[in-house]
Amino acid sequence: MTEETIDTSWREEYKGYTSSKYELELLENGPKSLAQSWMMGALHNKWKKMKGIVDPEPPDCQSSLSEFYKKQDSYEPGKPTGKVEE
């Protein structure tokens, strides 16, 4: 299934779970404003929760200041590090 197919198929499927005229119109015509796009995202998250779809955990990109200093100490003094000096 492609991203585009998933994008439209969840909308069609979710129409069976709601009776709200606002939500049905939004699902059929798509968002026309920022607030409507937020609502569409909320509906999509609700659909994913109903289906048991779990987003993967984001990677841990944290580092500590001590790691930074250790990395800096590993460079040899006097060698260029790629920095551009003005």
C-alpha positions as CSV (number, residue, x, y, z in Angstrom):
1,M,0.0,0.0,0.0
2,T,1.3,3.4,-0.9
3,E,1.3,6.5,1.4
4,E,-1.5,8.0,-0.8
5,T,-3.6,4.9,-0.6
6,I,-3.4,4.9,3.2
7,D,-4.1,8.6,3.3
8,T,-7.5,8.2,1.6
9,S,-8.5,4.7,2.8
10,W,-8.5,5.7,6.4
11,R,-10.8,8.6,5.6
12,E,-13.3,6.3,3.9
13,E,-13.1,3.8,6.7
14,Y,-13.5,6.4,9.5
15,K,-16.7,7.7,7.9
16,G,-18.4,4.6,9.2
17,Y,-17.5,5.4,12.8
18,T,-18.8,9.0,12.9
19,S,-22.2,10.7,12.5
20,S,-20.9,14.2,12.9
21,K,-21.7,16.3,9.9
22,Y,-18.6,18.4,10.5
23,E,-16.3,15.4,10.6
24,L,-18.0,13.8,7.6
25,E,-17.6,17.0,5.5
26,L,-14.0,17.3,6.7
27,L,-13.2,13.6,5.7
28,E,-14.8,14.1,2.3
29,N,-13.4,17.5,1.3
30,G,-10.2,17.7,3.3
31,P,-9.0,20.6,5.5
32,K,-9.3,24.2,4.3
33,S,-7.7,25.9,7.2
34,L,-5.1,25.3,9.9
35,A,-7.7,24.5,12.5
36,Q,-9.3,22.0,10.2
37,S,-6.0,20.3,9.6
38,W,-5.5,20.0,13.3
39,M,-8.9,18.3,13.5
40,M,-8.0,16.0,10.6
41,G,-4.8,15.0,12.5
42,A,-6.8,14.3,15.6
43,L,-9.3,12.1,13.6
44,H,-6.4,10.3,12.0
45,N,-4.8,9.6,15.4
46,K,-8.1,8.4,16.8
47,W,-8.4,6.0,13.8
48,K,-4.9,4.7,14.3
49,K,-5.7,4.1,18.0
50,M,-8.8,2.2,17.0
51,K,-6.8,0.0,14.6
52,G,-4.0,-0.5,17.1
53,I,-1.4,1.2,15.0
54,V,1.5,2.4,17.1
55,D,4.0,4.9,15.9
56,P,7.7,3.8,16.4
57,E,9.6,5.5,19.2
58,P,11.8,8.3,17.9
59,P,15.6,7.7,18.1
60,D,17.4,9.0,21.2
61,C,19.5,11.9,19.9
62,Q,20.4,13.2,23.3
63,S,24.0,13.7,24.3
64,S,25.6,15.2,27.4
65,L,28.0,18.1,27.7
66,S,30.7,15.7,29.1
67,E,30.4,13.6,25.9
68,F,30.9,16.8,23.9
69,Y,34.0,17.7,25.8
70,K,35.4,14.2,25.4
71,K,34.9,14.4,21.7
72,Q,36.5,17.8,21.6
73,D,39.5,16.5,23.5
74,S,40.0,13.7,21.0
75,Y,40.9,16.2,18.3
76,E,44.5,17.0,17.9
77,P,45.4,20.6,18.6
78,G,46.6,22.5,15.5
79,K,44.7,20.3,13.1
80,P,41.9,21.8,11.1
81,T,38.5,20.7,12.3
82,G,36.5,21.9,9.3
83,K,35.6,25.2,11.0
84,V,35.7,28.3,8.8
85,E,37.4,31.2,10.6
86,E,36.6,34.8,9.8
